[in-house]
Amino acid sequence: MEVVLSVSTSLLLARALHVVAGTIWAGGAVLITLYILPAARAAGPAGSVVLRELTAVRRLPEVLLGLAVVTIISGIYLLGVASGGFQSVWLHSGPGIGYLLGGAAALVAFAIGSAINIPTARRIGVLATRVQSSGAPPTPEQEKLLRRLSLRLLQGTRAVAALVAIATTLMALARYLF
């Protein structure tokens, strides 16, 4: 038996996926940026244990990346529907420009998360695991590397958080732009 979804069912499903995944992605990025990473950095070597749990065990960066993929794919589908099949006239309208700029911000956030944040989080996880399994405090070199990596991750997540906030704002306002 073949199941065929109507356009309205597909549209509702895509919109629900887009809004829920985008909300969790944006909220996660902001929570990490404003609270988790600054607290982990302030805790020094003990903070690396928390970061290791989040990155290596709970795989938070990969979860957020997956949410970003769902958000972006559903967003492209929704843009196609809203624009009548990516018609140039609609894409150059106020809403079209708003959605396109929001989508561009989301794509740049995704690129930063993929190219900077995930590899950095993995390196932190590997190093923190090595330190934790040694049973000794981190060496000065390890501590210096952990601080440098956590700063890089903080900077990357700040960029992602700002970009997803911009994307969210543009998506929320796009239909009202003239």
C-alpha positions as YAML, in Angstrom:
chain: A
units: angstrom
residues:
- id: 1
  name: MET
  ca: [0.00, 0.00, 0.00]
- id: 2
  name: GLU
  ca: [1.45, 3.33, -1.04]
- id: 3
  name: VAL
  ca: [0.94, 6.34, 1.20]
- id: 4
  name: VAL
  ca: [0.63, 9.66, -0.58]
- id: 5
  name: LEU
  ca: [0.78, 12.86, 1.44]
- id: 6
  name: SER
  ca: [-1.22, 15.81, 0.23]
- id: 7
  name: VAL
  ca: [0.53, 19.13, -0.26]
- id: 8
  name: SER
  ca: [-1.16, 20.51, 2.83]
- id: 9
  name: THR
  ca: [-0.01, 17.53, 4.94]
- id: 10
  name: SER
  ca: [3.52, 17.83, 3.56]
- id: 11
  name: LEU
  ca: [3.46, 21.56, 4.19]
- id: 12
  name: LEU
  ca: [2.28, 21.15, 7.77]
- id: 13
  name: LEU
  ca: [4.87, 18.45, 8.45]
- id: 14
  name: ALA
  ca: [7.67, 20.53, 6.91]
- id: 15
  name: ARG
  ca: [6.62, 23.61, 8.85]
- id: 16
  name: ALA
  ca: [6.44, 21.69, 12.12]
- id: 17
  name: LEU
  ca: [9.87, 20.14, 11.52]
- id: 18
  name: HIS
  ca: [11.32, 23.51, 10.52]
- id: 19
  name: VAL
  ca: [9.98, 25.39, 13.53]
- id: 20
  name: VAL
  ca: [10.72, 22.72, 16.15]
- id: 21
  name: ALA
  ca: [14.19, 21.78, 14.86]
- id: 22
  name: GLY
  ca: [15.09, 25.44, 14.30]
- id: 23
  name: THR
  ca: [13.92, 26.42, 17.77]
- id: 24
  name: ILE
  ca: [15.95, 23.69, 19.45]
- id: 25
  name: TRP
  ca: [19.01, 24.46, 17.27]
- id: 26
  name: ALA
  ca: [18.84, 28.19, 18.00]
- id: 27
  name: GLY
  ca: [18.05, 27.69, 21.68]
- id: 28
  name: GLY
  ca: [20.87, 25.20, 22.07]
- id: 29
  name: ALA
  ca: [23.34, 27.55, 20.41]
- id: 30
  name: VAL
  ca: [22.32, 30.44, 22.64]
- id: 31
  name: LEU
  ca: [22.35, 28.33, 25.83]
- id: 32
  name: ILE
  ca: [25.81, 26.96, 25.05]
- id: 33
  name: THR
  ca: [27.15, 30.41, 24.17]
- id: 34
  name: LEU
  ca: [25.75, 32.38, 27.08]
- id: 35
  name: TYR
  ca: [25.95, 29.82, 29.89]
- id: 36
  name: ILE
  ca: [27.59, 26.44, 29.32]
- id: 37
  name: LEU
  ca: [30.89, 27.41, 27.68]
- id: 38
  name: PRO
  ca: [31.57, 30.44, 29.91]
- id: 39
  name: ALA
  ca: [30.87, 28.30, 33.00]
- id: 40
  name: ALA
  ca: [33.10, 25.48, 31.72]
- id: 41
  name: ARG
  ca: [35.91, 27.95, 30.99]
- id: 42
  name: ALA
  ca: [35.55, 29.51, 34.45]
- id: 43
  name: ALA
  ca: [35.75, 26.07, 36.06]
- id: 44
  name: GLY
  ca: [39.17, 25.48, 34.49]
- id: 45
  name: PRO
  ca: [40.24, 21.83, 34.18]
- id: 46
  name: ALA
  ca: [37.04, 20.66, 35.87]
- id: 47
  name: GLY
  ca: [35.07, 22.30, 33.07]
- id: 48
  name: SER
  ca: [36.71, 20.02, 30.55]
- id: 49
  name: VAL
  ca: [34.96, 17.08, 32.23]
- id: 50
  name: VAL
  ca: [31.60, 18.71, 31.50]
- id: 51
  name: LEU
  ca: [32.61, 19.53, 27.94]
- id: 52
  name: ARG
  ca: [33.77, 15.95, 27.44]
- id: 53
  name: GLU
  ca: [30.42, 14.65, 28.67]
- id: 54
  name: LEU
  ca: [28.55, 16.97, 26.32]
- id: 55
  name: THR
  ca: [30.74, 16.34, 23.29]
- id: 56
  name: ALA
  ca: [32.08, 12.79, 23.51]
- id: 57
  name: VAL
  ca: [29.31, 11.06, 25.46]
- id: 58
  name: ARG
  ca: [26.09, 12.96, 24.76]
- id: 59
  name: ARG
  ca: [27.31, 14.11, 21.31]
- id: 60
  name: LEU
  ca: [25.60, 17.49, 21.59]
- id: 61
  name: PRO
  ca: [27.46, 19.05, 18.62]
- id: 62
  name: GLU
  ca: [26.27, 16.27, 16.31]
- id: 63
  name: VAL
  ca: [22.71, 16.53, 17.65]
- id: 64
  name: LEU
  ca: [22.67, 20.28, 16.97]
- id: 65
  name: LEU
  ca: [24.15, 19.70, 13.52]
- id: 66
  name: GLY
  ca: [21.39, 17.17, 12.77]
- id: 67
  name: LEU
  ca: [18.77, 19.69, 13.89]
- id: 68
  name: ALA
  ca: [20.41, 22.26, 11.61]
- id: 69
  name: VAL
  ca: [20.17, 19.87, 8.65]
- id: 70
  name: VAL
  ca: [16.46, 19.23, 9.33]
- id: 71
  name: THR
  ca: [15.89, 22.98, 9.69]
- id: 72
  name: ILE
  ca: [17.68, 23.82, 6.45]
- id: 73
  name: ILE
  ca: [16.16, 21.06, 4.32]
- id: 74
  name: SER
  ca: [12.63, 21.78, 5.53]
- id: 75
  name: GLY
  ca: [13.30, 25.50, 5.05]
- id: 76
  name: ILE
  ca: [14.31, 24.98, 1.41]
- id: 77
  name: TYR
  ca: [11.12, 23.00, 0.84]
- id: 78
  name: LEU
  ca: [9.01, 25.71, 2.51]
- id: 79
  name: LEU
  ca: [10.72, 28.41, 0.46]
- id: 80
  name: GLY
  ca: [9.93, 26.49, -2.72]
- id: 81
  name: VAL
  ca: [6.27, 26.22, -1.75]
- id: 82
  name: ALA
  ca: [5.96, 29.85, -0.64]
- id: 83
  name: SER
  ca: [7.66, 31.14, -3.79]
- id: 84
  name: GLY
  ca: [5.58, 29.06, -6.19]
- id: 85
  name: GLY
  ca: [8.56, 26.98, -7.22]
- id: 86
  name: PHE
  ca: [11.33, 29.52, -6.61]
- id: 87
  name: GLN
  ca: [9.84, 32.15, -8.91]
- id: 88
  name: SER
  ca: [12.18, 35.10, -9.27]
- id: 89
  name: VAL
  ca: [9.48, 37.73, -8.83]
- id: 90
  name: TRP
  ca: [8.49, 36.35, -5.43]
- id: 91
  name: LEU
  ca: [12.12, 35.81, -4.36]
- id: 92
  name: HIS
  ca: [12.79, 39.50, -5.04]
- id: 93
  name: SER
  ca: [9.79, 40.61, -2.97]
- id: 94
  name: GLY
  ca: [10.08, 41.75, 0.65]
- id: 95
  name: PRO
  ca: [9.17, 38.33, 2.08]
- id: 96
  name: GLY
  ca: [11.37, 36.56, -0.45]
- id: 97
  name: ILE
  ca: [14.37, 38.67, 0.46]
- id: 98
  name: GLY
  ca: [13.67, 38.22, 4.17]
- id: 99
  name: TYR
  ca: [13.47, 34.44, 3.87]
- id: 100
  name: LEU
  ca: [16.54, 34.29, 1.61]
- id: 101
  name: LEU
  ca: [18.63, 36.41, 4.00]
- id: 102
  name: GLY
  ca: [17.44, 34.31, 6.94]
- id: 103
  name: GLY
  ca: [18.32, 31.16, 5.05]
- id: 104
  name: ALA
  ca: [21.74, 32.54, 4.18]
- id: 105
  name: ALA
  ca: [22.41, 33.31, 7.85]
- id: 106
  name: ALA
  ca: [21.37, 29.75, 8.76]
- id: 107
  name: LEU
  ca: [23.65, 28.29, 6.08]
- id: 108
  name: VAL
  ca: [26.63, 30.30, 7.32]
- id: 109
  name: ALA
  ca: [25.86, 29.19, 10.90]
- id: 110
  name: PHE
  ca: [25.73, 25.59, 9.68]
- id: 111
  name: ALA
  ca: [29.08, 26.00, 7.90]
- id: 112
  name: ILE
  ca: [30.74, 27.42, 11.03]
- id: 113
  name: GLY
  ca: [29.28, 24.65, 13.16]
- id: 114
  name: SER
  ca: [30.48, 22.00, 10.72]
- id: 115
  name: ALA
  ca: [33.92, 23.40, 9.95]
- id: 116
  name: ILE
  ca: [34.91, 24.93, 13.30]
- id: 117
  name: ASN
  ca: [32.72, 23.94, 16.22]
- id: 118
  name: ILE
  ca: [32.39, 20.19, 15.70]
- id: 119
  name: PRO
  ca: [36.09, 19.52, 15.03]
- id: 120
  name: THR
  ca: [37.03, 21.73, 17.99]
- id: 121
  name: ALA
  ca: [34.51, 20.03, 20.29]
- id: 122
  name: ARG
  ca: [35.87, 16.63, 19.22]
- id: 123
  name: ARG
  ca: [39.43, 17.70, 20.00]
- id: 124
  name: ILE
  ca: [38.31, 18.90, 23.43]
- id: 125
  name: GLY
  ca: [36.56, 15.58, 24.01]
- id: 126
  name: VAL
  ca: [39.61, 13.54, 23.04]
- id: 127
  name: LEU
  ca: [41.97, 15.63, 25.15]
- id: 128
  name: ALA
  ca: [39.63, 15.67, 28.15]
- id: 129
  name: THR
  ca: [39.24, 11.88, 27.91]
- id: 130
  name: ARG
  ca: [43.02, 11.49, 27.80]
- id: 131
  name: VAL
  ca: [43.44, 13.71, 30.86]
- id: 132
  name: GLN
  ca: [40.63, 12.02, 32.77]
- id: 133
  name: SER
  ca: [41.88, 8.50, 32.02]
- id: 134
  name: SER
  ca: [45.40, 9.38, 33.16]
- id: 135
  name: GLY
  ca: [44.07, 10.09, 36.65]
- id: 136
  name: ALA
  ca: [46.44, 13.03, 36.94]
- id: 137
  name: PRO
  ca: [45.69, 16.71, 36.57]
- id: 138
  name: PRO
  ca: [46.31, 18.10, 33.11]
- id: 139
  name: THR
  ca: [49.85, 19.06, 32.27]
- id: 140
  name: PRO
  ca: [50.49, 22.78, 31.71]
- id: 141
  name: GLU
  ca: [50.59, 22.09, 27.96]
- id: 142
  name: GLN
  ca: [47.27, 20.20, 28.07]
- id: 143
  name: GLU
  ca: [45.68, 22.92, 30.17]
- id: 144
  name: LYS
  ca: [46.90, 25.58, 27.75]
- id: 145
  name: LEU
  ca: [45.55, 23.61, 24.78]
- id: 146
  name: LEU
  ca: [42.19, 23.04, 26.52]
- id: 147
  name: ARG
  ca: [41.85, 26.76, 27.22]
- id: 148
  name: ARG
  ca: [42.75, 27.64, 23.62]
- id: 149
  name: LEU
  ca: [40.31, 25.09, 22.21]
- id: 150
  name: SER
  ca: [37.52, 26.16, 24.55]
- id: 151
  name: LEU
  ca: [38.07, 29.80, 23.51]
- id: 152
  name: ARG
  ca: [37.89, 28.79, 19.84]
- id: 153
  name: LEU
  ca: [34.69, 26.85, 20.55]
- id: 154
  name: LEU
  ca: [33.24, 29.81, 22.44]
- id: 155
  name: GLN
  ca: [34.02, 32.15, 19.54]
- id: 156
  name: GLY
  ca: [32.51, 29.73, 17.03]
- id: 157
  name: THR
  ca: [29.38, 29.22, 19.08]
- id: 158
  name: ARG
  ca: [29.01, 32.97, 19.53]
- id: 159
  name: ALA
  ca: [29.03, 33.35, 15.76]
- id: 160
  name: VAL
  ca: [26.53, 30.51, 15.32]
- id: 161
  name: ALA
  ca: [24.26, 31.89, 18.06]
- id: 162
  name: ALA
  ca: [24.30, 35.36, 16.50]
- id: 163
  name: LEU
  ca: [23.60, 33.97, 13.04]
- id: 164
  name: VAL
  ca: [20.73, 31.72, 14.14]
- id: 165
  name: ALA
  ca: [19.26, 34.66, 16.08]
- id: 166
  name: ILE
  ca: [19.44, 36.74, 12.89]
- id: 167
  name: ALA
  ca: [17.94, 33.88, 10.86]
- id: 168
  name: THR
  ca: [15.14, 33.39, 13.38]
- id: 169
  name: THR
  ca: [14.33, 37.09, 13.44]
- id: 170
  name: LEU
  ca: [14.29, 37.36, 9.66]
- id: 171
  name: MET
  ca: [12.10, 34.25, 9.33]
- id: 172
  name: ALA
  ca: [9.66, 35.62, 11.90]
- id: 173
  name: LEU
  ca: [9.42, 39.02, 10.19]
- id: 174
  name: ALA
  ca: [9.79, 38.11, 6.50]
- id: 175
  name: ARG
  ca: [6.09, 37.84, 5.71]
- id: 176
  name: TYR
  ca: [5.61, 41.43, 6.91]
- id: 177
  name: LEU
  ca: [8.37, 42.97, 4.78]
- id: 178
  name: PHE
  ca: [7.37, 45.03, 1.74]
...
